[in-house]
Amino acid sequence: MSRGFYTTYGAGASDVINTKYNKTQSSKISIFAWYYKNASGDNAEGTIIHQLANGVSGFNLSMNVSNSSMRLLQGASGGNNTYTWTVDTNKVWENVCVTYDSSSSANKPTVYINGSAVSVSATGTNTPGYNTNTIQIGNFANIETWDGMLAHIAYWNGVLLSAQDIQALASGTCPVLVRPDDLSLYMPLDGVSKPEIDIVNGCSGTITGTAFGVSEPPAQTIYEIPGFLETTPYLLRIAGSLAAEPINATLAIAGLEKFAGYLAPTAPANTAQIYASEMSEVHPGRISIADAMRGGLLGLSDTATAGLAAADAALYDVQIMETV
């Protein structure tokens, strides 16, 4: 799902998620987030994610004193360097990806909104500074609270994502499948878990305020399946540590999605049945999980003959099982 911030979708101006990630920012970073913007936020500078020591070091991805402008601040000796770009004012789910090499003050970040590159303006050429502050989501200093909802916050410390990587993220690929060996932080923000889980580091983020998001971004594709037998029913199974939590799941075949429902604990073993024959003939398909899994990196098991590759058993604890 998602998590809501500020007065309309959250609890108020003090809403924030404190991650436990506090490693020094590299000169090369990439940030990805799904966001739903109600307005520009507290002080018109609503923050998505930051590690900023204002005017000194770190970064802040936030609104830019306007509902139609977003920015990346890079803390620097002598003041922040500010990079801005235009965003629309629609109250819809969108995604932003920023990839930035700050090794030279002459560099500007590359920014994509919904997979499309946007023009970036720069102010300041001060020498960037880096710190070990704990990364926060949804707020800066209790004066720049995000106004809306956030989901699937990902951070690659030391990596510049490629255009291909960014297109995959924008189209709904889960961040754990994009440069997974380099992924430094990934918080799905399911809105249910307390505390929220950092999937990469297997640790939790503490929550102040916020609320369960009333809507969610598009489903995150976690596994590609070569094809289905038209008449074979398959079970989408949620197990392990997920048994106590509902998962919003869909099965997509040839672009046609069938909602599997919230897979709360039911017999047998937390399952919901989806029939491929209800949607399409034999076509490539995918399993999509809107709520990223909780409790760390789990495993995808091949327990059927649906063309699954057993070698790919390192993603999620979701099983596609042929029924009899």
Residue pairs with C-beta under 8 A, 6 or more apart in sequence:
1 151
1 189
1 190
1 191
1 192
1 212
1 213
1 216
1 248
1 290
1 291
2 34
2 36
2 149
2 150
2 151
2 189
2 190
2 191
2 213
2 215
2 216
2 217
3 10
3 17
3 138
3 149
3 150
3 151
3 189
3 190
3 191
3 196
3 210
3 211
3 212
3 213
4 10
4 148
4 149
4 191
4 210
4 211
4 212
4 213
4 214
5 15
5 46
5 138
5 139
5 145
5 146
5 147
5 148
5 149
5 150
5 209
5 210
6 12
6 13
6 15
6 38
6 41
6 42
6 46
6 145
6 146
6 147
6 148
7 13
7 147
8 38
8 39
8 147
8 148
9 36
9 38
9 147
9 148
9 149
9 211
9 213
9 214
10 138
10 145
10 209
10 210
10 211
11 209
11 210
11 211
12 145
12 209
13 42
13 142
13 143
13 145
14 139
14 142
14 145
14 208
14 209
15 138
15 139
15 145
15 146
15 208
15 209
15 210
16 136
16 137
16 138
16 139
16 142
16 145
16 207
16 208
16 209
16 210
17 136
17 137
17 138
17 187
17 189
17 196
17 205
17 206
17 207
17 208
17 210
18 134
18 136
18 205
18 206
18 207
18 208
19 134
19 135
19 136
19 137
19 185
19 187
19 198
19 205
20 134
20 198
20 201
20 203
20 204
20 205
21 134
21 135
21 155
21 184
21 185
21 198
21 201
22 132
22 133
22 134
22 135
23 132
23 157
23 184
24 130
24 131
24 132
25 51
25 57
25 58
25 59
25 130
25 131
25 157
26 130
26 157
26 158
27 101
27 102
27 103
27 128
27 130
28 100
28 101
28 102
28 103
28 158
28 159
28 160
29 59
29 98
29 99
29 100
29 102
29 155
29 156
29 157
29 158
29 159
30 97
30 98
30 99
30 100
30 155
30 156
30 159
30 160
30 161
31 48
31 49
31 59
31 61
31 96
31 97
31 98
31 99
31 154
31 155
31 156
32 95
32 96
32 97
32 98
32 152
32 153
32 154
32 155
32 161
32 166
32 169
32 175
33 48
33 49
33 61
33 95
33 96
33 150
33 151
33 152
33 153
33 154
34 93
34 94
34 95
34 150
34 151
34 152
34 217
35 48
35 93
35 94
35 95
35 96
35 146
35 148
35 149
35 150
35 151
36 91
36 92
36 93
36 94
36 148
36 149
36 150
36 213
36 215
36 217
37 46
37 63
37 67
37 87
37 89
37 91
37 94
37 147
37 148
38 91
38 147
38 148
39 46
39 67
39 147
39 148
40 46
40 63
40 65
40 66
40 67
40 147
41 47
41 62
41 63
41 144
41 145
41 146
41 147
41 148
42 139
42 143
42 144
42 145
42 147
43 143
43 144
44 63
44 65
44 66
44 67
45 62
45 63
45 64
45 65
45 140
45 143
45 144
46 62
46 63
46 144
46 145
46 146
46 147
46 148
47 60
47 61
47 62
47 63
47 136
47 138
47 139
47 140
47 144
47 145
47 146
48 61
48 62
48 96
48 137
48 138
48 146
48 150
48 153
49 60
49 61
49 135
49 136
49 137
49 153
49 155
50 58
50 59
50 60
50 61
50 62
50 73
50 135
50 136
50 140
51 58
51 59
51 60
51 131
51 133
51 134
51 135
51 136
52 58
52 59
52 60
52 73
52 75
52 80
52 133
52 140
53 75
53 129
53 131
53 133
54 75
54 80
54 141
55 75
55 76
55 79
55 80
56 75
56 76
56 77
56 129
56 131
57 75
57 76
57 128
57 129
57 130
57 131
58 74
58 75
58 129
58 130
58 131
58 133
59 72
59 73
59 74
59 75
59 100
60 71
60 72
60 73
60 75
60 140
60 144
61 70
61 71
61 72
61 96
61 98
62 70
62 71
62 73
62 140
62 144
62 146
63 69
63 70
63 71
64 70
64 71
64 82
64 84
67 89
68 86
68 87
68 88
68 89
69 84
69 85
69 86
69 87
70 84
70 85
70 86
70 87
70 96
71 82
71 83
71 84
71 85
72 82
72 83
72 98
72 100
72 109
72 111
73 80
73 81
73 82
73 83
74 80
74 81
74 82
74 83
74 100
74 102
74 128
75 128
75 129
75 131
76 105
76 124
76 126
76 127
76 128
76 129
77 126
77 127
77 129
78 126
78 127
79 124
79 126
80 124
80 126
81 105
81 122
81 123
81 124
81 125
81 126
81 128
82 122
82 123
82 124
83 100
83 108
83 109
83 111
83 120
83 121
83 122
83 123
84 120
84 121
84 123
85 111
85 113
85 118
85 119
85 120
85 121
86 118
86 119
87 94
87 96
87 113
88 94
91 148
93 215
93 216
93 217
93 218
94 113
94 114
95 113
95 114
95 115
95 152
95 169
95 170
95 217
96 111
96 112
96 113
97 111
97 112
97 161
97 166
97 169
97 170
98 109
98 110
98 111
99 109
99 110
99 160
99 161
99 166
100 107
100 108
100 109
100 110
100 160
101 107
101 160
102 128
105 124
105 125
105 126
105 127
105 128
106 125
108 120
108 122
109 120
110 117
110 120
111 117
111 118
111 120
112 118
112 166
112 170
114 170
115 166
115 167
115 169
115 170
115 171
135 155
135 185
137 150
137 153
137 187
137 189
137 205
138 145
138 146
138 150
138 210
139 145
139 146
149 213
149 214
149 215
150 189
151 188
151 189
151 213
151 216
151 217
152 174
152 175
152 186
152 187
152 188
152 189
152 217
152 220
152 292
153 185
153 186
153 187
153 189
154 169
154 175
154 178
154 183
154 185
154 186
154 187
155 183
155 184
155 185
155 186
156 179
156 182
156 183
156 184
157 184
157 185
158 182
158 184
159 179
159 182
161 169
161 178
161 179
165 178
165 179
168 177
168 178
169 175
169 178
171 221
172 218
172 219
172 220
172 221
172 288
173 220
173 221
174 220
174 221
174 222
174 289
174 292
175 183
175 186
176 183
176 186
176 199
176 200
176 222
176 292
176 297
176 315
177 221
177 222
177 315
183 200
184 200
185 198
185 200
185 201
186 198
186 199
186 200
186 292
187 196
187 197
187 198
187 199
187 205
188 196
188 197
188 199
188 291
188 292
188 293
188 294
189 196
189 213
190 196
190 197
190 245
190 291
190 292
190 294
191 211
191 212
191 213
192 212
192 245
192 246
192 291
193 245
193 294
194 207
195 204
195 205
195 206
195 207
196 204
196 205
196 207
197 203
197 204
197 205
197 294
197 295
197 296
198 204
198 205
199 292
199 293
199 296
199 297
200 297
202 296
202 297
216 248
216 290
216 291
217 290
218 290
219 248
219 250
219 252
219 257
219 288
219 289
219 290
220 288
220 289
220 290
220 292
221 286
221 287
221 288
222 287
222 288
222 289
222 300
222 315
222 316
222 318
223 286
223 287
223 300
223 308
223 312
223 315
223 316
223 318
224 284
224 286
225 284
225 285
225 286
225 287
225 306
225 307
225 308
225 320
226 284
226 307
227 282
227 283
227 284
227 285
227 306
227 307
228 234
228 253
228 276
228 282
228 283
228 285
228 306
228 307
229 276
229 282
229 306
230 276
230 277
230 280
230 281
230 282
231 276
231 277
232 276
232 277
232 306
232 322
232 323
233 273
233 274
233 275
233 276
233 277
233 322
233 323
234 251
234 273
234 274
234 275
234 276
234 304
234 306
234 320
234 321
234 322
234 323
235 271
235 272
235 273
235 274
235 319
235 320
235 321
235 322
235 323
236 249
236 251
236 260
236 263
236 271
236 272
236 273
236 274
236 287
236 318
236 319
236 320
237 269
237 270
237 271
237 318
237 319
237 320
237 321
238 247
238 249
238 263
238 270
238 271
238 317
238 318
239 269
239 270
239 317
239 319
240 295
240 298
240 317
241 294
241 295
241 298
241 317
242 270
242 293
242 294
242 295
242 298
242 317
243 265
243 270
244 265
245 264
245 294
246 262
246 263
246 264
246 291
247 262
247 263
247 289
247 291
247 293
248 261
248 262
248 289
248 290
248 291
249 260
249 261
249 263
249 272
249 287
249 288
249 289
249 290
249 318
250 257
250 258
250 259
250 260
250 287
250 288
250 290
251 257
251 258
251 260
251 274
251 276
251 279
251 285
251 287
251 288
252 258
252 285
252 286
252 287
252 288
253 276
253 279
253 280
253 283
253 284
253 285
254 279
254 280
254 283
254 284
254 285
256 279
256 280
257 288
258 274
258 278
258 279
260 272
260 274
261 272
263 270
263 271
263 272
264 270
266 272
273 323
276 285
287 318
287 320
289 316
289 318
293 316
293 317
293 318
297 314
297 315
297 316
298 315
298 316
298 317
298 318
299 313
299 314
299 315
299 316
299 317
300 308
300 312
300 313
300 314
300 315
300 316
300 317
300 318
300 319
301 310
301 313
301 317
301 319
302 308
302 309
302 310
302 313
302 320
303 319
303 320
303 321
303 322
304 320
304 321
304 322
305 322
306 320
306 322
308 320
